[in-house]
Amino acid sequence: MGDGGALQGVRVLDLSGEFGQFCGRLMGDHGADVIKVEPLEGDNVRRLGPFYEDVEDVDRSLYWHAMNTSKRSITLNLETVQGRALLHRLLAITDVVVESYDPGTLERWGLDFNTLHAQYPSLIMASITPFGQTGPYRDYRATEMEALALGGFMSVCGDPDRPPTRVGQPQATIFSSINAYTGAMLAYYHRLRSGEGQHIDASMQEGATNLHYAQLIWNGYGMISPRMGMTLTFGGGIIVPISYACQDGYVQAIPALGWDTFIPWLDAHGMAGDLTSAAWQERLESLITDWSQEQVDYACGLVAQFLAGFTKKELYKEAIRRRQMLYPVQTVQDARDDHQLLERQYFVDVDVPALGRALTYPGAPYRMSATPWRIHRPAPRLGEHNAAIYGGVLGLSETDLTSLRQGGVI
Amino acid sequence: MAVQGVLHGIRVLDFTWVWAGPIMCRHLADYGAEVITIENPNYIDLARQLIYKDGAYDPDMAIAYTNFNAGKKSLSLNMAEPEAIDIVKRLVAISDVVMESMTPKAMRRWGLTYDDLRQIKPDIIMLSTCMQGQTGPYSMSPGNGAILPALAGISEVTGWPDRGPTGQGGPYTDFLAGAMGAAAVMTALVHRERTGEGQYIDMSQNESAMQFLTPAFLDYSANGRVASRLGNRRPGYAPHGVYRCAGEAESWCTISVRTDAEWQALCEVMDQPAWARDIRFATRQSREAHVDALDAHLASWTGQHSAQEVMERLQRAGVPAAVVQDAADLDTDPQLAHRQHYVRLQHPRIGENVVDRYGFRLSATPDVVQVPAPLLGQHNDYVLSEILGLSQGDINRLTTAGAVVAVA
């Protein structure tokens, strides 16, 4: 049982768009049989870049490939009565539905959770939307950036002298998809014990509130957290820089947490300045909150001068050896070359016939000893499995399929 | 509607601390599991040393701790004492999940590795989380969630193209790991429910975090392109940014446009300004190519209106736009209020303690956040006498021996 993944045998219909696809992917990577249901023209994510060789094509979206491994694809027009009837035939043999439609859409189609629950009482539905299924912002339009903004995350992300910003790759979609997945696992656990299905309602705005702790500062001190850039504030208002330019990029370090290992490192290169003097030795043993900002600036200035002379790789290697808390600011290229990740065989090559080549993916988010995570198949081509599922699973004939195609149903 | 939480009957031993691990465990507590956090007053959780409502240090008054540990029970043991380890082993025999977030040598030193624990309870589920995983040349390297985003590739893509990387406002990868770890534990619980089999989970927070950059990794694999900082821009969207709005205090609104319909609606809300008719802004591709000019024009419009007004007018027209809210705004946000996202708990020392829920709701077996975080060692008697059946004499002896640390 374990080899097929923890969710082997679980059947999932993934109706979701950008906001929910990582949820379906995680289920598939854990061995569930995930059918991605797409509109006839293909899911919108297929039109989002980056694209393989920068050629826009329904099978070349790398964003699509990132969010949809371990799934099969069928096309289905849910705007048609026949399309919804076909969906019902699939629902009858489905355990979990994942969806991210604008709230109200499924109601229009008679496919909302409450309606489906009456017919399929064990069915689990996981919905991922920017604000949730109900409430004053229910119909608000949003990309993941709006969710991050309304969730308070952007107010603390970035430099004090620049506008609020975000991570330059979509985050809230993946984060909420993981939340929805956890909710679905709780629901499935409950179903195993009781037979009862239920609805998981995941909100990207709420997820965004869990990506920072400005709320704790507000509740504790009545203070609005400013953007701190790459600095840490210690008690007494002492500001300590964390990011340091080096020869080929940046490293991040918190020397204040390890002067006893950092100073010998500086000193070995003759760059410790006054820090080895008796006066400084005494100061270095006290809490940094007791220093003046000038003293902090002096010590960190020496650190900055030192780090500037080396490459990321040189500094990281030596930091490991000296057990110093320092990380390079890695690019994706650096990560692909990272010694620890290579030793752990983290990256996974997936053959992608649609592109005529393999793609190298980040590997398991966590390693399970009995039921390992695994990419079971590449992200599917548009409608790649229409014959296998409509024909093979539902038993429709070639004539049926032709008629459905002509009718704009599949 | 279930009366008890869906995880009622599940017992979790929690050896985690600070953010990532406690967040994972709190998910389980929210859904009804009994989570016993094992604390050593000589090595106090950093979270018990941060953010005090009244300013003075007190391990029981730290809001940083109470937010991430609501609903748990606290047992104070000195794990350096062999009898403390015996107590833990007796608890393992009647527990389902063990969570830990120390460096890999700690559980080994205590004889509490997964191999040890499964001798006691064959179907135990154990999750270990640390910066870079349980194996490999860097598994023992010191690290910190404040700088792990650098190693994970996230810092490289956060900030502005004309300067170095910036921070995400906190230990960002800890929050990612918290959610990912909850997913991992629930997957293992589902597997065990289906088959009776437990297992070990080795979670590297670095490896977990890199999942959030999958499209960038594929872009590198397929195209050799190395992603870096974009500010608030996003390929395929124009405009896509953050714009300064009117008002004496700093205030901002996001605007994100992908389709022609959204662009036309935006122009309509702005009263069809002449600049918007410029051929450079006619198509999305062209707008992307002239994004500096586009952003400057938009900012001169948003600068005349409050962020709230920009958001409401654009939303009415079907254009994605959002106020960049701060913590005070979240407190009064109507959508979060509707969802009852912030819970007001009564904490015995702090008084009113606002705790946030996680970003999803279950309809039949909802999360219940009602019990505040524990005081240090608050549940020593409960765990030792009610769960393990030790006599008061035993407990006194163990306390004198230093295995159990009494709390006044």
Interface residues (C-beta under 8 A of the other chain):
Chain A: M1 G2 A6 L7 L26 H30 R47 L48 G49 P50 Y52 E53 D54 L62 Y63 H65 A66 M67 F113 F131 G132 T134 G135 P136 Y137 Y140 R141 A142 T143 M145 E146 A147 A149 L150 G151 G152 F153 M154 S155 V156 C157 G158 D159 R162 P163 P164 T165 R166 V167 G168 Q169 P170 Q171 I174 F175 S176 I178 N179 A180 Y181 T182 G183 M185 L186 A187 Y188 Y189 H190 L192 R193 S194 E196 G197 Q198 H199 I200 D201 A202 S203 M204 Q205 E206 G207 A208 T209 N210 L211 H212 Y213 A214 Q215 L216 I217 W218 N219 G220 Y221 I224 S225 R227 M228 G229 M230 T231 L232 I242 S243 A245 Y250 V251 Q252 A253 I254 L257 G258 A319 I320 R323 Q324 M325 L326 Y327 P328 V329 Q330 T331 V332 Q333 D334 A335 R336 H339 Q340 L341 E343 R344 Y346 L355 R357 L359 T360 Y361 P362 G363 A364 P365 Y366 R367 M368 S369 A370 T371
Chain B: A2 V6 L7 I23 H27 Y31 I51 Y52 K53 I63 A64 N67 Y114 L127 Q132 G133 T135 G136 P137 Y138 S139 S141 P142 G143 N144 A146 I147 L148 A150 L151 A152 G153 I154 S155 E156 V157 T158 G159 W160 R163 G164 P165 T166 G167 Q168 G169 G170 Y172 F175 L176 G178 A179 M180 G181 A182 A183 A184 M186 T187 A188 L189 V190 H191 E193 R194 T195 E197 G198 Q199 Y200 I201 D202 M203 S204 N206 E207 S208 M210 Q211 F212 L213 T214 P215 A216 F217 L218 D219 Y220 S221 A222 N223 R225 V226 A227 S228 R229 L230 G231 N232 R234 P235 G236 Y237 H240 V242 R244 W252 C253 T254 S256 R258 E262 Q315 G318 V319 P320 A321 A322 V323 V324 Q325 D326 A327 A328 D329 L330 D331 D333 P334 Q335 L336 H338 R339 H341 Y342 N353 V354 D356 R357 Y358 G359 F360 R361 L362 S363 A364 T365
